[in-house]
Structure formats: C-alpha cells, structure tokens
Amino acid sequence: MDFLSFFLMDFVKQLQSPTLGFLIGGMVIAALGSQLVIPEAICQIIVFMLLTKIGLTGGIAIRNSNLTEMVLPAAFAVAVGILVVFIARYTLAKLPKVKTVDAIATGGLFGAVSGSTMAAALTLLEEQKIQYEAWAAALYPFMDIPALVTAIVVANIYLNKKKRRAEDQYLSKQPVAAGNYLDQQDYPSSRQEYLSKQQGPANNRVKIWPIVQESLQGPALSAMLLGIALGLFTQPESVYKSFYDPLFRGLLSILMLVMGMEAWSRIGELRKVAQWYVVYSVVAPLVHGFIAFGLGMIAHYATGFSLGGVVILAVIAASSSDISGPPTLRAGIPSANPSAYIGASTAIGTPIAIGLCIPLFLGLAQAIGGS
C-alpha cells in the first residue's frame, strides 16, 4: 500500500510538474496545429547547456568522491546498455513485419540515454530532497556509448552475414562448366588477384573504434564529457553556481516543450511501420528500468549506493536517447528506418519514461527506504 500511495502521489506531482506539463503542452499545441517554432540553433544551445551542467555536476562530484564507489554502478550501466540491444534483437526483431536491422537500431536508441529524461529525474529528486550521489549523473556515458556501439556493431554483423548469404545463393545458381570450375573459381590468375581475395573478408569486418570515436564526437556526449572533464580538472564552481545551475530548470522546460511538439509529429511517422513498435515502446522502458533497478539494489546492498542513485540508474535505463542516439544511428546504420526507431522513442518511449517510470521507480525506492 505504501508503494501504491508513493507512486500515485509522485505520478500526480509529475502531471503537475513543469517537466511533464511542458511536454504535454507541446503535444497539445502541435495537435491543434500551432505554428510555434523554436529555432534549431536555440535548441542546440539549450541541449549543450543542459548536458554541460549535468557533466559539471558529475565531474565536480567525482573529483570530491571516492572513485571506487563508482565501479559497480558504472559496470551495471555498461551491462544494461549492451543488454537492451540484445533484448530488442531477440524479441522485437522476431515479431511480424519488423525488420531485424530496424529492431536493432530501436534497441540501440532505447539502450542509449535521454539527457532530458535524466534531467527531469534529477530535478524531481532535488525537489523531494532525496539524497543521491552527484556523480550518478556521470553514469550517462557508461550506458549510452556501449548501447550505441553494440547496436551498430550487431547491425553491421547481421547485414554482412545477410550479404554473404545472398552472394552465396547467387553463385550457387550460376551454371559453371565442370572442366573450368577449378580454373575459374579456386585459382587466382595473378598475385594481385590473390591478395585482393585474401583482403576481401577483412574489408567486411566491422571496425569498432571508428564507431566509438564517432559516438564520443557527437554533440551530446561531447558536451557531457566536456563538463565532466572541466569539473574534474578545473575549479568551475563559481560559473556553475552563478550561471548553469540557475538556468537549468528554465532551459529544461523549453526543451520539453520542443520534445512534446516533436513527439506529436512522430506519431504520424509511427503509423507507417508495424504496430508492434507501439507495444515495444510501452513495455521496454518498464522492463529496462526494472532490470537496472534490480542491479542498482545489488549495488545498494553491496557498496552503499544510495536509493536516489538507484532511481537515476533505473530512469536512464528506462529512457531512450533523444539527442545523441538518432544522428549516431543514422550514420552507423543508414539502412535502418528512422521513422521506426525515432518515432517509437520520441512519440511513446519518452512520455512513458518521464510520466510513468520516474514516479514508479521513485515510489518504489521510497517504499523500500520507508521514507
């Protein structure tokens, strides 16, 4: 009963909170045909400032804390990011009318992290004065990068295997004279041809480092990692307290308004693909969040990881990337359908993560902690 009451109270608070209120407001005005447009340049500045602030918070906290405390939560964050991709690969990809490469890309986007959803969770924890490790926000890249890299690698391995099977089937159907088979197929006519055949399979291998590098160079992770580095190696407390911290909630509300308008526009795109994406987008945030919550509780009992930190780990697992993920996946898996994975994430996944998962896991943590 305590859990239910905590959940209902937090759910009502979320409905009344500026974070979800601006998200729903954006969806409503978009549905009414409003011509309101927030320039892309302003959105990019807002995203940069939000993620830089989160990075600064984490970097300052890491500098002032025991790094050994981060090892287990960070390892769990990496494990969840990778696991989410494989869950999509062997569940969503098996459903009717769902293309495997689209399912893998969707898993990558849901395994990656939404900076705005994490910011909403941090804001609510602060409003309710629930303690959490300041470095918990720095778990973002530990989940985000492995998820995106895993999705791109798994998708490219699948596509390479599919390509080889198609080539083998084509060659098997080509008539070849018996006397000329060995001469034409097995033996190269020159040393250059021999070397090219030897190098052929290597060219089909997926190179992981360029994928990692591209993820790290993305605008979202660059801002986050910059903030962490500045917090670690400099003394940014004065600019942090006078500039980044006071503006944080206001900028977040504008970003949520933009996301609400985009979410409504993505609903139309989502209708073009299999309806199984709707089911996945509703269920996946809850499943991923519960997995991370369970792992967070292991860290809680093993190392003293706070219940607030457990909530953050669960929320970033329940979230789906709205900033770093889409451009990374578009570049890494160009054959995947953006309408599938972006529409599923923005139109359904993000509202579920913010409106349902945040109060759910917060209420669960409060029930366990007895507060």
C-alpha positions as CSV (number, residue, x, y, z in Angstrom):
1,M,0.0,0.0,0.0
2,D,2.9,2.3,0.8
3,F,4.3,1.8,-2.7
4,L,1.0,2.4,-4.4
5,S,0.5,5.6,-2.4
6,F,4.0,6.8,-3.2
7,F,3.5,6.0,-6.8
8,L,0.2,7.8,-7.1
9,M,1.5,10.9,-5.3
10,D,4.6,11.1,-7.5
11,F,2.5,10.4,-10.6
12,V,0.2,13.3,-9.8
13,K,3.2,15.5,-9.0
14,Q,4.7,14.6,-12.3
15,L,1.5,15.6,-14.1
16,Q,1.7,18.9,-12.4
17,S,5.4,19.4,-12.7
18,P,6.8,21.8,-15.3
19,T,8.8,19.0,-16.9
20,L,5.8,16.8,-17.9
21,G,3.5,19.8,-18.2
22,F,5.6,21.4,-20.9
23,L,5.9,18.1,-22.7
24,I,2.2,17.5,-22.7
25,G,1.7,21.2,-23.6
26,G,3.9,20.8,-26.6
27,M,1.9,17.8,-27.8
28,V,-1.4,19.6,-27.3
29,I,-0.4,22.8,-29.3
30,A,1.1,20.6,-32.0
31,A,-2.2,18.6,-32.2
32,L,-4.1,21.9,-32.5
33,G,-2.0,22.9,-35.5
34,S,0.1,25.7,-33.8
35,Q,2.7,27.3,-36.0
36,L,5.0,27.8,-33.0
37,V,8.6,27.0,-34.0
38,I,11.7,27.0,-31.7
39,P,14.7,27.6,-33.9
40,E,17.1,24.6,-34.1
41,A,20.1,26.8,-33.1
42,I,18.3,27.7,-29.8
43,C,17.6,24.0,-29.2
44,Q,21.2,23.1,-29.7
45,I,22.3,25.8,-27.3
46,I,19.8,24.6,-24.7
47,V,21.0,20.9,-25.1
48,F,24.6,22.0,-24.8
49,M,24.0,23.9,-21.6
50,L,21.8,21.2,-20.0
51,L,24.3,18.4,-20.7
52,T,27.3,20.6,-19.8
53,K,25.6,21.4,-16.4
54,I,25.0,17.7,-15.8
55,G,28.6,16.9,-16.8
56,L,29.9,19.7,-14.5
57,T,27.8,18.3,-11.6
58,G,29.2,14.8,-12.1
59,G,32.8,16.0,-12.7
60,I,32.9,18.1,-9.5
61,A,31.3,15.2,-7.6
62,I,33.8,12.7,-8.9
63,R,36.7,15.0,-8.0
64,N,35.4,15.1,-4.4
65,S,34.5,11.5,-4.1
66,N,35.9,8.0,-3.8
67,L,36.2,6.6,-7.4
68,T,35.9,3.1,-6.1
69,E,32.3,3.8,-5.3
70,M,31.5,4.3,-9.0
71,V,33.0,1.0,-10.2
72,L,30.0,-1.3,-9.6
73,P,27.2,1.2,-10.7
74,A,29.3,2.1,-13.8
75,A,29.7,-1.6,-14.6
76,F,26.0,-2.2,-14.3
77,A,25.3,0.8,-16.5
78,V,27.5,-0.7,-19.2
79,A,25.9,-4.1,-18.8
80,V,22.4,-2.7,-19.1
81,G,23.2,-0.6,-22.2
82,I,24.5,-3.7,-24.0
83,L,21.7,-6.0,-22.7
84,V,19.0,-3.7,-24.0
85,V,20.3,-4.1,-27.6
86,F,20.2,-7.8,-27.4
87,I,16.8,-7.9,-25.9
88,A,15.5,-6.0,-28.9
89,R,17.5,-8.2,-31.3
90,Y,15.8,-11.4,-30.0
91,T,12.3,-10.1,-29.1
92,L,11.3,-7.1,-31.3
93,A,13.1,-8.4,-34.3
94,K,11.2,-11.7,-34.1
95,L,7.8,-10.0,-34.3
96,P,5.7,-9.8,-37.5
97,K,6.5,-7.1,-40.1
98,V,9.5,-5.9,-38.1
99,K,12.8,-5.8,-39.9
100,T,15.8,-7.0,-38.0
101,V,18.0,-4.0,-38.7
102,D,15.2,-1.7,-37.6
103,A,14.7,-3.6,-34.4
104,I,18.5,-3.5,-33.6
105,A,18.5,0.3,-34.2
106,T,15.5,0.7,-32.0
107,G,17.2,-1.3,-29.3
108,G,20.3,0.9,-29.6
109,L,18.2,4.0,-29.2
110,F,16.3,2.6,-26.1
111,G,19.6,1.4,-24.7
112,A,21.1,4.9,-25.0
113,V,20.2,7.6,-22.6
114,S,18.0,10.6,-22.8
115,G,19.7,13.6,-21.2
116,S,16.3,15.4,-20.8
117,T,14.7,12.4,-19.0
118,M,17.7,12.2,-16.7
119,A,17.5,15.9,-16.0
120,A,13.8,15.5,-15.2
121,A,14.6,12.8,-12.7
122,L,17.4,14.8,-11.1
123,T,15.0,17.8,-10.8
124,L,12.3,15.7,-9.0
125,L,14.8,14.1,-6.7
126,E,16.1,17.6,-5.7
127,E,12.5,18.9,-5.2
128,Q,11.7,16.0,-2.9
129,K,15.1,16.3,-1.1
130,I,16.1,12.7,-1.8
131,Q,19.8,12.2,-1.5
132,Y,21.8,10.8,-4.4
133,E,25.5,10.7,-5.4
134,A,26.2,13.8,-7.5
135,W,28.4,11.6,-9.7
136,A,25.4,9.4,-10.5
137,A,24.7,11.7,-13.5
138,A,28.1,10.7,-14.8
139,L,26.7,7.2,-15.4
140,Y,25.2,8.6,-18.6
141,P,28.1,7.8,-21.0
142,F,28.7,4.4,-19.4
143,M,25.3,3.3,-20.6
144,D,24.9,5.5,-23.7
145,I,28.1,4.7,-25.6
146,P,28.1,0.9,-25.1
147,A,24.4,0.7,-26.3
148,L,25.0,2.7,-29.5
149,V,28.3,0.9,-30.3
150,T,26.7,-2.5,-29.7
151,A,23.7,-1.7,-31.9
152,I,25.9,-0.5,-34.8
153,V,28.2,-3.5,-34.5
154,V,25.4,-6.1,-34.2
155,A,23.5,-4.4,-37.1
156,N,26.6,-4.4,-39.4
157,I,27.4,-8.1,-38.5
158,Y,23.8,-9.0,-39.4
159,L,24.0,-7.1,-42.7
160,N,27.3,-8.6,-43.6
161,K,26.0,-12.1,-43.0
162,K,22.9,-11.3,-45.0
163,K,25.0,-10.0,-47.8
164,R,27.2,-13.1,-47.8
165,R,24.2,-15.4,-47.9
166,A,22.8,-13.5,-50.8
167,E,26.1,-13.8,-52.7
168,D,26.4,-17.5,-51.9
169,Q,22.9,-18.1,-53.2
170,Y,23.5,-16.2,-56.3
171,L,26.8,-18.1,-57.1
172,S,25.1,-21.4,-56.4
173,K,22.6,-20.7,-59.1
174,Q,25.2,-19.8,-61.8
175,P,25.9,-22.6,-64.2
176,V,29.7,-23.4,-64.4
177,A,31.3,-25.9,-66.8
178,A,32.7,-28.8,-64.9
179,G,36.1,-28.6,-66.6
180,N,36.5,-24.9,-65.9
181,Y,35.2,-24.7,-62.3
182,L,38.6,-25.0,-60.5
183,D,40.3,-22.7,-63.0
184,Q,37.6,-20.0,-62.8
185,Q,36.7,-20.2,-59.1
186,D,39.6,-21.5,-57.0
187,Y,42.8,-20.3,-58.5
188,P,43.6,-16.6,-59.0
189,S,45.3,-15.6,-62.2
190,S,47.7,-13.2,-60.6
191,R,49.3,-12.3,-57.3
192,Q,47.3,-9.1,-57.1
193,E,44.1,-11.1,-57.5
194,Y,45.2,-13.5,-54.8
195,L,45.9,-10.6,-52.4
196,S,42.6,-8.9,-53.1
197,K,40.8,-12.2,-52.4
198,Q,42.7,-12.5,-49.1
199,Q,41.8,-9.0,-48.1
200,G,38.2,-9.3,-49.1
201,P,36.8,-10.8,-45.9
202,A,38.8,-8.3,-43.8
203,N,37.1,-5.4,-45.5
204,N,33.7,-6.8,-44.4
205,R,34.7,-6.8,-40.7
206,V,33.1,-4.2,-38.5
207,K,35.6,-1.7,-37.2
208,I,34.6,-0.9,-33.6
209,W,37.0,2.0,-32.9
210,P,35.6,4.4,-35.6
211,I,32.1,3.8,-34.1
212,V,33.3,4.6,-30.6
213,Q,35.1,7.7,-31.9
214,E,32.0,8.9,-33.7
215,S,29.9,8.4,-30.6
216,L,32.4,10.3,-28.5
217,Q,32.5,13.2,-31.0
218,G,28.7,13.5,-31.1
219,P,27.4,16.8,-29.8
220,A,25.6,15.4,-26.8
221,L,28.4,13.2,-25.5
222,S,30.9,15.9,-26.3
223,A,29.1,18.4,-24.1
224,M,28.7,15.8,-21.3
225,L,32.3,14.7,-21.4
226,L,33.5,18.3,-21.6
227,G,31.5,19.2,-18.5
228,I,32.9,16.1,-16.7
229,A,36.5,17.0,-17.7
230,L,36.1,20.6,-16.6
231,G,34.6,19.5,-13.3
232,L,37.4,17.1,-12.7
233,F,40.4,19.2,-13.7
234,T,39.4,22.8,-13.1
235,Q,37.6,24.8,-10.5
236,P,34.3,25.8,-12.2
237,E,32.2,26.2,-9.1
238,S,31.7,29.9,-9.5
239,V,30.4,29.8,-13.0
240,Y,28.4,26.7,-12.2
241,K,26.6,28.4,-9.3
242,S,26.0,31.7,-11.0
243,F,25.1,30.6,-14.5
244,Y,24.5,27.0,-15.2
245,D,22.6,26.0,-12.1
246,P,20.1,28.9,-12.0
247,L,19.2,28.5,-15.7
248,F,18.8,24.7,-15.7
249,R,15.1,24.2,-15.0
250,G,14.0,27.0,-17.3
251,L,16.0,25.7,-20.2
252,L,14.7,22.2,-19.4
253,S,11.1,23.4,-19.7
254,I,11.8,24.9,-23.1
255,L,13.4,21.6,-24.3
256,M,10.4,19.6,-23.0
257,L,8.1,21.9,-25.0
258,V,10.1,21.2,-28.2
259,M,10.1,17.5,-27.5
260,G,6.4,17.5,-27.0
261,M,5.8,19.1,-30.4
262,E,8.3,16.6,-32.0
263,A,6.6,13.7,-30.2
264,W,3.3,14.6,-31.8
265,S,4.8,14.9,-35.2
266,R,6.5,11.5,-34.8
267,I,3.1,9.8,-34.1
268,G,2.2,10.1,-37.8
269,E,5.5,8.5,-38.8
270,L,5.0,5.7,-36.3
271,R,1.7,4.7,-38.1
272,K,3.8,3.9,-41.2
273,V,5.5,1.0,-39.5
274,A,4.4,-2.2,-37.7
275,Q,2.2,-1.6,-34.7
276,W,4.5,-3.8,-32.7
277,Y,6.7,-0.8,-32.2
278,V,3.9,0.7,-30.1
279,V,3.8,-2.3,-27.8
280,Y,7.6,-2.4,-27.5
281,S,7.7,1.4,-26.8
282,V,5.3,1.0,-23.9
283,V,6.8,-2.2,-22.4
284,A,10.5,-1.7,-23.0
285,P,11.0,1.3,-20.7
286,L,9.4,-0.6,-17.8
287,V,11.4,-3.8,-18.4
288,H,14.7,-2.0,-18.9
289,G,14.1,0.2,-15.8
290,F,13.3,-2.8,-13.6
291,I,16.4,-4.6,-14.7
292,A,18.5,-1.6,-13.9
293,F,16.6,-1.1,-10.6
294,G,17.4,-4.6,-9.6
295,L,21.1,-4.2,-10.4
296,G,21.1,-0.9,-8.6
297,M,19.7,-2.5,-5.5
298,I,22.6,-5.1,-5.6
299,A,25.0,-2.1,-5.7
300,H,23.0,-0.5,-2.8
301,Y,23.4,-3.5,-0.5
302,A,27.0,-4.3,-1.7
303,T,28.6,-0.8,-1.7
304,G,26.0,1.6,-0.1
305,F,24.9,3.1,-3.4
306,S,22.1,5.4,-2.4
307,L,18.4,4.7,-3.3
308,G,18.4,8.0,-5.1
309,G,21.3,6.7,-7.2
310,V,19.3,3.5,-7.8
311,V,16.4,5.6,-9.2
312,I,18.8,7.5,-11.5
313,L,20.2,4.2,-12.8
314,A,16.7,2.9,-13.4
315,V,15.5,6.1,-15.1
316,I,18.4,6.4,-17.5
317,A,17.8,2.7,-18.4
318,A,14.1,3.4,-19.0
319,S,14.9,6.4,-21.1
320,S,15.6,6.4,-24.8
321,S,18.1,8.7,-26.4
322,D,16.6,11.9,-28.0
323,I,19.9,13.8,-28.6
324,S,23.0,11.7,-29.2
325,G,21.3,8.5,-30.5
326,P,19.5,9.5,-33.7
327,P,22.4,11.1,-35.5
328,T,24.8,8.3,-34.4
329,L,22.5,5.6,-35.6
330,R,21.7,7.3,-38.8
331,A,25.4,7.4,-39.6
332,G,26.2,3.9,-38.3
333,I,23.1,2.0,-39.6
334,P,22.0,4.0,-42.6
335,S,19.8,1.2,-43.9
336,A,17.6,1.3,-40.7
337,N,14.3,3.2,-40.9
338,P,14.4,6.4,-38.8
339,S,10.6,6.5,-38.7
340,A,10.7,3.3,-36.7
341,Y,13.2,3.9,-34.1
342,I,12.9,7.7,-33.7
343,G,9.1,7.6,-33.8
344,A,8.9,4.8,-31.2
345,S,11.3,6.6,-28.9
346,T,10.1,10.2,-29.1
347,A,6.4,9.7,-29.5
348,I,5.9,6.9,-26.9
349,G,9.1,5.9,-25.2
350,T,10.0,9.4,-23.7
351,P,6.5,10.2,-22.4
352,I,6.3,6.7,-20.8
353,A,9.8,7.2,-19.2
354,I,9.0,10.6,-17.8
355,G,5.4,10.3,-16.9
356,L,5.3,6.7,-15.7
357,C,8.8,5.4,-15.0
358,I,10.1,8.3,-12.9
359,P,7.3,8.2,-10.4
360,L,7.2,4.4,-10.5
361,F,10.8,3.9,-9.5
362,L,10.9,6.9,-7.2
363,G,7.8,5.5,-5.3
364,L,9.4,2.0,-5.3
365,A,12.6,3.4,-3.8
366,Q,10.7,5.4,-1.2
367,A,8.7,2.3,-0.2
368,I,11.9,0.3,0.2
369,G,13.6,3.0,2.1
370,G,10.5,3.6,4.3
371,S,10.6,7.4,3.7
